Amino acid sequence: MKYSNPRIPEGINTSKRHALTEFAVLAGGALLLIALVGWVLGSTGGYLARQLPFEYEASLVPESLLQSDASEPLQRYLDRLANRLIAEMEVPEDMDVRLSFSGEDTFNAFATLGGNVLLYRGLTEQLPHENALSMLIAHEIAHVVHRDPIVGIGRAAAIQLAVSLFLGDPNLSVLGSAGIYTQLHFSREMEGAADAAALAAVNAVYGHVAGAQDLFATIQVKREKTGTGEPAAIFSSHPLDRQRLEAITSLAEEHGWVTTGPTQPLPAEFTSWMEQAALKAGQNR
């Protein structure tokens, strides 16, 4: 048998595509795979979290969050308003909703685990009337009813834990109370569903949805004044103001809800209640 050493053709191991093109294809494929894995992990984490008993959520909430700066008259007013809305919403009998109020000048409000809703003075005192305040409270109650806090945290925790394990540096603190609020992000689908449930409750309480849109008008004014994009965590993943206003109009037309009517003024003592809450928050710092 004779052995030969044939000449290898030029460029046999060279791709016809540019190196940057190949890199872009490989990087794009990797990113697509990561996004797919992240979606699967997030969906699985959210599903499993939703199966947890509602009572278990309360044990994950730090007591410091549950302290309210509201005076007794303000707390009674907020509780009474929340109860009127709850009566018109599909809240399970074993689900308790607790409203807390912070006197801090933070333009925010959010629902968290265990049926806890926190309102901040910075946002609440900017609202023009009770109808807008009711829309805000009902929106956060809807998140509680839909189990959005535990689902949102479950999704984020599953993704973060998987990434940490993949990188060889597992960060289990995400499952503890320290990581709860940094993981509290709701999808736009969750926000849209909460808006719809809140609008239905406001309509049931007042007989119309007039004034509900003023909540988003207040948000828009704040955004324009500060020159920022999405302010605070409450609106970090929310649909654009214009889209939410359009959605309110569409929902009202779909259900035949009246869009005009008198708005309920806030109590005469509301301003002094806000001042008292701010003073108490300052003393507790």
C-alpha positions as CSV (number, residue, x, y, z in Angstrom):
1,M,0.0,0.0,0.0
2,K,1.4,3.4,-1.0
3,Y,0.9,6.4,1.2
4,S,0.7,9.8,-0.2
5,N,0.6,13.3,1.2
6,P,-2.0,15.2,-0.9
7,R,-2.0,18.9,-0.9
8,I,-4.9,20.3,1.1
9,P,-7.0,22.9,-0.7
10,E,-6.6,26.5,0.4
11,G,-9.4,27.8,2.8
12,I,-10.8,24.4,3.7
13,N,-10.9,25.3,7.4
14,T,-12.0,28.9,6.8
15,S,-15.7,29.8,7.0
16,K,-17.1,31.8,4.1
17,R,-18.9,34.0,6.7
18,H,-17.2,36.9,8.4
19,A,-16.0,36.2,12.0
20,L,-18.2,38.9,13.4
21,T,-21.2,37.4,11.6
22,E,-20.5,34.0,13.2
23,F,-20.1,35.6,16.6
24,A,-23.4,37.4,16.2
25,V,-25.2,34.2,15.3
26,L,-23.7,32.3,18.2
27,A,-24.3,35.1,20.7
28,G,-27.9,35.5,19.5
29,G,-28.5,31.8,19.8
30,A,-27.1,31.8,23.3
31,L,-29.2,34.8,24.4
32,L,-32.3,33.1,22.9
33,L,-31.5,30.0,24.9
34,I,-31.0,31.9,28.1
35,A,-34.3,33.8,27.6
36,L,-36.1,30.6,27.0
37,V,-34.6,28.9,30.0
38,G,-35.4,32.1,32.1
39,W,-39.0,32.0,30.9
40,V,-39.4,28.3,31.8
41,L,-37.8,28.8,35.2
42,G,-39.9,31.9,35.9
43,S,-43.1,30.2,34.9
44,T,-42.3,27.2,37.0
45,G,-41.3,29.3,40.0
46,G,-44.5,31.4,39.7
47,Y,-46.7,28.3,39.5
48,L,-45.1,26.6,42.5
49,A,-45.3,29.8,44.5
50,R,-49.0,30.1,43.8
51,Q,-49.6,26.7,45.3
52,L,-48.3,27.9,48.7
53,P,-51.0,28.4,51.3
54,F,-51.9,32.1,51.7
55,E,-51.3,31.9,55.4
56,Y,-47.6,31.1,54.8
57,E,-47.0,34.4,53.1
58,A,-47.6,36.3,56.3
59,S,-44.6,34.7,57.9
60,L,-42.3,36.2,55.2
61,V,-43.3,39.8,55.9
62,P,-41.0,41.8,58.3
63,E,-42.9,43.4,61.2
64,S,-41.3,46.7,60.4
65,L,-43.3,46.9,57.2
66,L,-46.6,46.4,59.1
67,Q,-46.1,49.5,61.3
68,S,-48.4,52.3,60.2
69,D,-47.8,56.0,60.6
70,A,-51.5,56.7,60.2
71,S,-53.4,58.4,63.0
72,E,-56.4,56.5,64.4
73,P,-58.9,58.6,62.3
74,L,-56.9,58.2,59.1
75,Q,-56.5,54.4,59.7
76,R,-60.3,54.1,60.3
77,Y,-61.0,56.0,57.1
78,L,-58.6,53.9,55.0
79,D,-59.9,50.7,56.5
80,R,-63.5,51.7,55.9
81,L,-62.8,52.6,52.3
82,A,-60.9,49.3,51.7
83,N,-63.7,47.3,53.2
84,R,-66.2,49.0,50.9
85,L,-64.0,48.0,47.9
86,I,-63.4,44.4,49.2
87,A,-67.1,43.9,49.5
88,E,-67.3,44.4,45.7
89,M,-64.3,42.2,44.9
90,E,-63.9,38.5,44.8
91,V,-61.8,38.2,47.9
92,P,-61.6,34.6,49.3
93,E,-62.9,34.3,52.8
94,D,-59.6,33.1,54.2
95,M,-57.7,36.0,52.7
96,D,-57.2,39.0,55.0
97,V,-56.2,42.4,53.6
98,R,-54.3,44.8,55.8
99,L,-53.7,48.4,54.9
100,S,-50.7,50.2,56.3
101,F,-49.7,53.8,55.8
102,S,-46.2,55.3,55.7
103,G,-45.7,59.0,56.3
104,E,-42.6,59.1,54.2
105,D,-42.5,61.4,51.2
106,T,-42.2,58.5,48.7
107,F,-44.3,58.5,45.5
108,N,-45.3,54.8,45.8
109,A,-47.7,52.2,46.9
110,F,-47.6,48.4,46.7
111,A,-49.1,45.1,47.7
112,T,-46.9,42.6,49.2
113,L,-47.1,39.1,50.8
114,G,-49.8,38.0,53.3
115,G,-52.4,40.5,52.0
116,N,-50.5,43.5,53.1
117,V,-50.9,46.8,51.2
118,L,-48.7,49.8,51.9
119,L,-49.6,53.3,50.9
120,Y,-47.1,56.2,51.0
121,R,-47.9,59.8,51.9
122,G,-45.9,61.0,48.9
123,L,-48.4,59.5,46.5
124,T,-51.6,59.5,48.6
125,E,-51.5,63.2,49.4
126,Q,-51.3,64.1,45.7
127,L,-54.6,62.4,44.8
128,P,-57.4,64.9,44.1
129,H,-60.4,63.0,45.5
130,E,-61.6,59.8,47.1
131,N,-62.4,58.1,43.8
132,A,-58.7,58.2,42.7
133,L,-57.7,57.0,46.1
134,S,-60.2,54.1,45.8
135,M,-58.8,53.2,42.4
136,L,-55.3,53.0,44.0
137,I,-56.4,50.9,46.9
138,A,-58.5,48.6,44.8
139,H,-55.7,48.1,42.4
140,E,-53.4,46.9,45.2
141,I,-56.1,44.7,46.7
142,A,-56.5,43.1,43.3
143,H,-52.9,42.2,43.3
144,V,-53.4,40.4,46.6
145,V,-56.5,38.6,45.3
146,H,-54.7,37.5,42.2
147,R,-51.7,36.2,44.4
148,D,-49.4,38.5,42.3
149,P,-46.9,39.2,45.1
150,I,-46.0,35.6,45.8
151,V,-46.0,34.7,42.1
152,G,-43.8,37.6,41.2
153,I,-41.3,36.8,44.0
154,G,-41.4,33.1,43.0
155,R,-40.6,33.8,39.4
156,A,-37.7,36.1,40.3
157,A,-36.3,33.8,43.0
158,A,-36.3,30.8,40.7
159,I,-34.4,32.7,38.0
160,Q,-31.9,34.3,40.4
161,L,-31.3,31.1,42.3
162,A,-30.7,29.2,39.0
163,V,-28.3,31.8,37.7
164,S,-26.4,31.9,41.0
165,L,-26.0,28.1,41.0
166,F,-24.9,28.2,37.4
167,L,-22.2,30.8,38.2
168,G,-21.1,28.7,41.2
169,D,-22.1,31.3,43.8
170,P,-25.5,30.3,45.2
171,N,-27.2,33.3,46.9
172,L,-29.9,31.8,49.0
173,S,-30.7,35.1,50.6
174,V,-33.2,35.8,47.8
175,L,-35.5,33.4,49.5
176,G,-35.4,35.3,52.8
177,S,-37.1,38.5,53.8
178,A,-34.1,40.6,52.7
179,G,-34.8,39.7,49.1
180,I,-38.5,40.0,49.1
181,Y,-39.0,43.6,48.0
182,T,-36.2,43.7,45.4
183,Q,-38.0,40.8,43.7
184,L,-41.4,42.4,43.8
185,H,-42.1,43.1,40.2
186,F,-45.4,42.4,38.4
187,S,-45.8,41.8,34.7
188,R,-47.8,44.2,32.5
189,E,-50.5,41.4,32.2
190,M,-50.8,41.4,36.0
191,E,-51.1,45.2,36.1
192,G,-53.7,45.2,33.4
193,A,-55.8,42.6,35.3
194,A,-55.4,44.6,38.5
195,D,-56.6,47.8,36.8
196,A,-59.6,46.0,35.4
197,A,-60.6,44.5,38.8
198,A,-60.1,47.9,40.5
199,L,-62.2,49.7,37.9
200,A,-65.0,47.2,38.4
201,A,-64.9,47.7,42.2
202,V,-64.8,51.5,41.9
203,N,-67.9,51.4,39.6
204,A,-69.7,49.2,42.0
205,V,-69.0,51.5,44.9
206,Y,-69.7,54.9,43.3
207,G,-72.1,53.9,40.4
208,H,-69.6,55.2,37.8
209,V,-65.9,55.2,37.0
210,A,-65.5,59.0,36.8
211,G,-62.3,60.0,38.6
212,A,-60.6,56.7,38.4
213,Q,-58.4,57.9,35.6
214,D,-57.2,60.8,37.7
215,L,-54.9,58.4,39.5
216,F,-53.0,58.0,36.3
217,A,-53.2,61.7,35.6
218,T,-51.5,62.3,38.9
219,I,-48.8,59.8,38.0
220,Q,-48.2,61.5,34.7
221,V,-48.0,65.0,36.3
222,K,-45.4,63.7,38.8
223,R,-43.4,62.1,36.0
224,E,-43.4,65.4,34.0
225,K,-42.3,67.4,37.1
226,T,-39.4,65.1,37.9
227,G,-38.4,64.6,34.3
228,T,-38.0,60.9,34.9
229,G,-39.4,57.8,33.1
230,E,-41.2,55.3,35.2
231,P,-41.2,56.5,38.9
232,A,-40.8,54.2,41.8
233,A,-41.4,50.4,42.0
234,I,-45.2,50.7,41.7
235,F,-44.9,51.8,38.1
236,S,-41.7,50.1,37.0
237,S,-43.5,47.5,34.8
238,H,-46.8,49.2,34.5
239,P,-48.3,49.9,31.1
240,L,-47.9,53.5,29.8
241,D,-50.3,56.1,31.2
242,R,-51.9,56.6,27.8
243,Q,-52.5,52.8,27.4
244,R,-54.0,52.6,30.8
245,L,-56.3,55.5,30.2
246,E,-57.4,53.9,26.9
247,A,-57.9,50.6,28.6
248,I,-60.2,52.3,31.2
249,T,-62.3,53.8,28.3
250,S,-62.5,50.5,26.6
251,L,-63.5,48.6,29.7
252,A,-66.2,51.2,30.5
253,E,-67.6,50.9,27.0
254,E,-67.5,47.1,27.1
255,H,-69.3,46.8,30.4
256,G,-71.6,49.8,29.9
257,W,-70.2,51.7,32.9
258,V,-71.0,55.3,33.2
259,T,-67.9,57.5,32.8
260,T,-69.3,60.7,34.2
261,G,-70.5,61.6,37.6
262,P,-69.6,63.4,40.8
263,T,-66.4,62.6,42.6
264,Q,-66.3,62.2,46.3
265,P,-64.1,64.8,48.1
266,L,-61.5,63.6,50.6
267,P,-62.4,64.3,54.2
268,A,-61.8,67.8,55.4
269,E,-59.2,66.5,57.9
270,F,-57.2,64.7,55.2
271,T,-54.5,67.3,55.0
272,S,-53.9,67.4,58.7
273,W,-53.9,63.6,58.7
274,M,-51.1,63.7,56.2
275,E,-49.1,66.2,58.3
276,Q,-49.5,64.0,61.4
277,A,-48.3,60.9,59.5
278,A,-45.3,62.9,58.2
279,L,-44.4,64.0,61.7
280,K,-44.7,60.5,63.1
281,A,-42.5,59.1,60.3
282,G,-39.9,61.7,61.1
283,Q,-39.9,60.7,64.7
284,N,-39.5,57.0,63.9
285,R,-36.4,57.5,61.7
